[in-house]
Amino acid sequence: MIDEPVKLHIFNPENDLALADGSANYFAPSAAMYIAHDLATLPLWFAAPGDAVLLPSVLHHEFRADAAKHFNIATAYNETMRTDVTEISPWGWSPQMHRRISAMGFVEKFMPSAGEIASIRNISNRRTSIAILESLEKCGIEVKYYPQYFTEPSDVYSFICSRPRCVVKAPWSGSGKGIAWGIGRVEPPMEHFYRGVIKRQGGVICEDFLRCELEFAMEFSAGNNGVEFAGYSLFNSVKGSYSGNILASDYEIEARLAKYMPVAELHKVRDALAATLTEILKDCGYKGYLGVDMMLYKENEEVFLNPCMELNLRMNMGMATRLIFDNHVHPTSTGEFFVAYYKNGSEALEMHNRNRELYRLKIENRKIKSGYINFSPVTTESKYVAYAIIEE
């Protein structure tokens, strides 16, 4: 038994897939379960030192114990802590997570109600970006392109054929999934995709293709006083799928963004988003982090901002790396955070050993000055690894 109240973190990266399914009995595919297992230690690094993290195996507990020798990280959860838990913070909320936490013996006060989770699911639909953009435009933010939500296959067909390039998205899907690229005509794979999504989820979101110059996000925190700005994240993606984040201070990221647009305009968007999200979330009961993905895109050699590509109503890699940098990286250092997939564990272990030799870890006052660090265990069984390479 411990004396202090405990906030329990659970890493469930399959949350978007669980929301798409909508069932409390949803069972994630093996790829999603591999991510959940291999990266289960990630919350150790973004949680507060007094928090606890649910870890699935002895390997993860041993990894945590070793990392704690050098860094101020969260502790591992065990059953003796259950009566001291005052808050539960999963990666995201879904009917499946509600059932899972209930099965752990926790009562309703630790979870949003079924009605609130239904609201969270509804707001997590990608079409919420349309409402956000409409609100931002009313606040004086320029919006050049709006997504369109269609429930009829004929409307999707017409949209795709009317543009040389476009993007078609499922309302709910995992990161980088549920997305298809239109090329001005509808071929069988595309038709099969959007008809299937409409049948399963009721509609699709169609967007104009934009020439991406830079992708980033504004991160926020929702609490009793509304939604407040929590930081920036600057990330990399490959064909729409997340691959990593830049590790840098908010000041450094804002300086990079300022090369494309005035800082005053960024702050105007930030403040308008905080007010908009406060209004959208006021009745859904959501508490915790959330992120708004954005894009700087080029058109006729000018750079414009798309101020809301989508809303992530959950913890996300951008916010996680924002906290990892603030908590564990020296403020004058920068680096890059990666989530990498390896077909077999020997490849992951080879990468791990090679990087440990190439980029020797330098720690000063329990902060990373430079070098390679893994945020998850790396063994011959690992398929997914979270790691960073830091430079002074």
C-alpha positions in Angstrom: 0.0 0.0 0.0 1.2 3.5 -0.8 0.2 6.8 0.7 0.0 9.1 -2.3 -2.8 9.3 -4.8 -2.0 7.6 -8.1 -2.8 8.5 -11.7 -2.8 5.3 -13.8 -1.7 5.4 -17.4 -2.7 2.7 -20.0 -1.2 2.6 -23.5 -3.9 1.5 -25.9 -2.9 2.8 -29.4 -5.6 0.7 -31.0 -8.1 3.3 -29.6 -9.0 4.8 -33.0 -9.7 1.3 -34.4 -11.8 0.6 -31.3 -13.8 3.8 -31.9 -14.3 2.8 -35.5 -15.8 -0.5 -34.4 -17.8 1.0 -31.6 -18.2 -2.2 -29.7 -17.2 -2.8 -26.1 -16.1 -6.3 -27.2 -13.8 -5.1 -30.0 -10.7 -7.2 -30.5 -7.8 -5.4 -32.2 -5.8 -7.0 -35.1 -2.4 -8.5 -34.3 -0.4 -5.5 -35.7 -2.2 -3.1 -33.3 -1.6 -5.5 -30.4 2.1 -5.7 -31.2 2.4 -1.9 -31.0 0.4 -1.9 -27.7 2.7 -4.6 -26.3 6.1 -3.5 -27.6 5.6 0.2 -26.7 3.7 -0.3 -23.4 6.6 1.6 -21.6 6.1 4.8 -23.6 3.8 6.4 -20.9 6.6 6.0 -18.4 8.4 8.9 -20.2 5.5 11.3 -20.6 3.7 10.6 -17.3 4.6 12.5 -14.1 7.2 10.7 -11.8 4.5 10.0 -9.2 2.1 8.4 -11.7 1.9 4.7 -12.5 1.8 2.8 -15.8 0.2 -0.5 -16.6 3.0 -2.8 -17.9 2.3 -6.2 -19.4 5.3 -8.3 -18.6 8.4 -8.9 -16.5 10.5 -7.6 -19.4 8.7 -4.2 -19.3 9.1 -4.0 -15.5 12.8 -4.7 -15.8 13.2 -2.1 -18.5 11.5 0.5 -16.2 13.7 -0.4 -13.3 16.8 0.1 -15.4 15.7 3.4 -16.9 14.7 4.7 -13.4 18.4 4.6 -12.4 19.1 7.5 -14.8 15.8 9.3 -15.3 12.8 10.6 -13.3 10.1 8.4 -14.8 6.8 7.0 -13.6 6.5 3.8 -11.6 5.0 0.5 -12.7 1.5 -0.3 -11.6 0.7 -3.2 -9.4 -2.4 -4.5 -7.7 -1.5 -3.1 -4.3 -1.9 0.4 -5.7 -5.5 -0.1 -6.8 -7.1 1.5 -3.8 -4.8 4.5 -4.2 -5.7 5.2 -7.8 -7.6 8.5 -8.1 -7.6 8.9 -11.9 -7.2 6.6 -14.9 -5.7 8.0 -18.1 -5.6 5.7 -21.1 -4.2 6.7 -24.5 -7.9 7.1 -25.6 -11.4 6.4 -24.5 -13.7 3.9 -26.2 -16.4 1.4 -25.2 -13.7 -1.2 -25.3 -11.5 0.7 -22.9 -14.5 1.3 -20.6 -15.1 -2.5 -20.4 -11.4 -3.2 -19.9 -11.1 -0.9 -17.0 -14.3 -2.3 -15.4 -12.8 -5.7 -15.7 -9.7 -4.5 -13.7 -12.1 -3.8 -10.8 -12.5 -0.1 -11.1 -15.9 1.5 -10.7 -17.7 4.0 -12.9 -16.3 7.1 -11.2 -12.9 6.4 -12.9 -14.4 6.5 -16.4 -16.5 8.7 -18.6 -20.1 7.5 -18.7 -21.4 5.5 -21.7 -23.1 8.6 -22.9 -19.9 10.7 -22.6 -17.9 8.0 -24.5 -20.6 8.1 -27.3 -20.0 11.9 -27.5 -16.3 11.4 -27.5 -16.7 8.9 -30.4 -18.9 11.3 -32.3 -16.5 14.2 -31.9 -13.6 12.0 -32.9 -15.2 11.6 -36.3 -13.0 13.3 -38.9 -15.9 15.4 -40.1 -15.6 17.4 -36.9 -12.8 19.2 -38.7 -15.4 20.9 -40.9 -17.1 22.4 -37.8 -13.7 23.5 -36.4 -12.8 25.2 -39.7 -16.1 27.0 -39.8 -15.6 28.3 -36.3 -12.0 29.4 -37.1 -13.2 31.3 -40.2 -15.7 33.2 -38.0 -12.8 34.2 -35.8 -11.0 35.7 -38.8 -8.7 32.8 -39.7 -8.3 32.2 -43.4 -9.7 28.9 -44.6 -9.1 28.2 -48.3 -10.3 24.6 -48.5 -13.1 22.7 -46.7 -13.4 18.9 -46.4 -16.7 17.6 -47.6 -18.7 14.8 -45.9 -20.6 12.5 -48.3 -23.0 9.6 -47.5 -23.8 8.7 -51.1 -21.3 6.9 -53.4 -22.4 9.0 -56.4 -21.3 12.2 -54.6 -17.9 10.7 -53.8 -17.5 9.6 -57.4 -18.3 13.2 -58.6 -15.8 14.7 -56.2 -13.0 12.5 -57.2 -13.6 13.0 -60.9 -13.8 16.8 -60.5 -10.2 17.1 -59.2 -6.8 15.9 -60.5 -5.9 14.8 -57.0 -7.8 14.4 -53.8 -7.9 12.5 -50.5 -10.7 10.2 -49.3 -10.8 9.4 -45.6 -12.8 7.1 -43.4 -14.4 9.0 -40.5 -12.6 6.8 -37.9 -9.4 4.9 -38.5 -5.9 4.3 -37.1 -3.0 6.6 -37.9 -2.3 6.6 -41.6 -5.0 4.0 -42.2 -8.4 4.5 -43.7 -7.0 6.9 -46.3 -7.1 6.6 -50.1 -5.7 8.9 -52.8 -7.8 10.0 -55.7 -6.2 10.6 -59.2 -9.1 12.3 -61.1 -10.8 9.0 -62.0 -12.5 6.2 -60.0 -10.9 2.8 -60.5 -12.2 -0.4 -58.8 -9.9 -0.3 -55.7 -11.0 3.3 -54.9 -14.7 2.5 -55.5 -14.4 -0.6 -53.3 -12.8 1.5 -50.6 -15.3 4.3 -50.3 -18.3 2.1 -50.8 -17.1 -0.2 -48.0 -16.4 2.8 -45.6 -19.8 4.3 -46.3 -21.5 0.9 -45.6 -19.5 0.4 -42.3 -19.3 4.0 -41.0 -22.0 5.9 -42.8 -20.0 8.3 -44.9 -16.5 9.4 -46.0 -14.6 12.7 -45.9 -13.3 14.1 -49.2 -10.5 16.7 -49.3 -8.6 18.5 -52.0 -5.0 17.4 -52.3 -2.5 20.0 -50.9 1.2 20.1 -51.6 2.6 19.7 -48.1 5.4 22.0 -47.0 5.4 21.2 -43.3 3.2 19.1 -41.0 2.7 20.1 -37.3 0.2 20.1 -34.6 -1.0 22.3 -31.8 -1.6 20.3 -28.6 -4.1 21.2 -26.0 -5.3 20.1 -22.6 -9.0 19.8 -21.6 -9.9 20.3 -18.0 -12.5 21.9 -15.7 -11.6 25.4 -17.0 -12.0 24.5 -20.6 -9.3 23.9 -23.2 -5.8 25.4 -22.9 -2.8 25.3 -25.2 -0.2 22.8 -24.2 2.5 23.1 -26.8 3.6 22.4 -30.4 4.6 19.2 -32.1 6.4 19.0 -35.4 6.2 15.6 -37.0 7.2 13.5 -40.0 4.9 11.2 -41.9 5.3 8.9 -44.9 2.2 8.7 -47.2 0.0 10.0 -44.4 1.4 7.5 -41.8 3.1 8.7 -38.7 6.9 8.0 -38.6 8.3 10.4 -36.0 8.6 13.7 -34.3 11.1 16.5 -34.0 12.3 16.9 -30.4 12.7 20.5 -29.7 11.4 23.2 -27.4 8.2 25.1 -28.2 10.4 28.2 -28.8 12.5 26.3 -31.4 9.4 24.9 -33.2 7.7 28.3 -33.2 10.9 29.8 -34.7 10.8 27.2 -37.5 7.1 27.9 -38.2 7.8 31.6 -38.2 9.8 31.1 -41.4 6.5 30.5 -43.2 4.0 32.7 -41.3 4.0 35.4 -38.7 4.1 34.3 -35.1 1.1 36.6 -34.4 -1.0 34.6 -36.8 0.0 31.4 -35.1 -1.1 32.8 -31.8 -4.4 33.9 -33.3 -5.0 30.4 -34.5 -4.0 28.9 -31.2 -6.3 31.2 -29.2 -9.2 30.7 -31.6 -8.8 26.9 -31.4 -8.8 26.9 -27.6 -12.1 28.8 -27.6 -13.6 26.6 -30.4 -12.5 23.3 -28.7 -13.8 24.5 -25.3 -17.2 25.0 -26.9 -17.2 21.7 -28.8 -16.1 19.7 -25.7 -18.2 21.4 -23.1 -20.8 18.7 -22.7 -18.9 15.5 -23.6 -17.0 15.0 -20.4 -13.6 14.6 -22.0 -10.6 15.5 -19.8 -7.0 15.1 -20.9 -4.8 15.9 -23.9 -5.8 16.4 -27.5 -4.2 17.6 -30.7 -5.1 19.4 -33.9 -3.1 18.4 -36.9 -2.2 21.2 -39.3 -0.4 21.6 -42.6 1.6 24.4 -44.2 1.0 23.8 -48.0 2.3 25.5 -51.1 0.1 26.9 -53.9 1.4 29.1 -56.7 4.7 29.4 -54.8 2.8 30.9 -51.8 2.6 29.1 -48.5 -0.8 28.8 -46.7 -1.9 27.2 -43.5 -4.6 24.5 -43.2 -5.5 25.1 -39.6 -7.3 21.8 -39.0 -6.6 18.6 -40.9 -8.1 16.6 -38.1 -8.7 16.5 -34.4 -7.2 13.8 -32.2 -9.4 13.6 -29.1 -6.9 11.5 -27.2 -3.3 11.4 -26.1 -1.1 11.4 -29.3 2.5 11.0 -30.3 2.9 14.7 -30.8 1.9 15.5 -27.2 3.8 12.5 -25.9 7.0 13.8 -27.5 6.3 17.3 -26.3 6.3 16.0 -22.7 9.2 13.7 -23.3 11.3 16.6 -24.5 10.2 18.9 -21.7 10.8 16.2 -19.0 13.9 14.4 -20.2 15.9 16.3 -22.8 18.2 19.2 -22.1 16.4 22.4 -23.2 19.3 23.5 -25.6 19.4 20.1 -27.3 17.3 19.0 -30.3 16.7 15.6 -31.9 14.2 13.3 -33.6 11.9 10.7 -32.1 11.1 7.6 -34.1 8.5 4.8 -34.0 10.0 2.1 -36.3 8.7 -1.3 -37.4 10.9 -4.3 -38.0 9.8 -7.5 -39.6 11.9 -9.5 -37.2 13.4 -8.8 -33.9 17.0 -9.4 -35.0 16.7 -6.3 -37.2 15.5 -4.2 -34.3 18.3 -5.5 -32.1 20.9 -4.8 -34.7 19.6 -1.2 -35.0 19.6 -0.8 -31.3 23.2 -2.0 -30.8 24.5 0.0 -33.8 22.9 3.2 -32.6 24.2 2.7 -29.1 27.7 2.6 -30.5 27.3 5.4 -33.0 25.5 7.8 -30.7 26.8 7.4 -27.2 24.3 8.6 -24.6 25.3 11.7 -22.7 23.2 12.5 -19.6 23.5 15.6 -17.5 21.5 16.2 -14.3 19.2 13.3 -15.4 18.5 15.1 -18.8 19.6 13.8 -22.2 22.3 16.1 -23.7 23.0 13.9 -26.7 23.0 10.4 -28.1 20.7 7.5 -28.7 18.0 6.4 -26.3 15.3 3.7 -26.6 12.0 4.3 -24.8 10.9 0.7 -25.1 12.6 -2.6 -24.6 14.5 -4.0 -27.6 14.9 -7.8 -27.9 14.9 -10.4 -30.6 11.1 -10.5 -30.3 10.6 -6.7 -30.9 8.6 -5.6 -33.9 8.1 -2.0 -32.9 10.6 0.3 -31.2 10.3 3.9 -29.9 13.6 5.7 -29.8 15.3 9.1 -30.3 18.6 10.5 -31.4 19.5 13.7 -29.6 22.1 16.3 -30.6 23.6 19.2 -28.5 
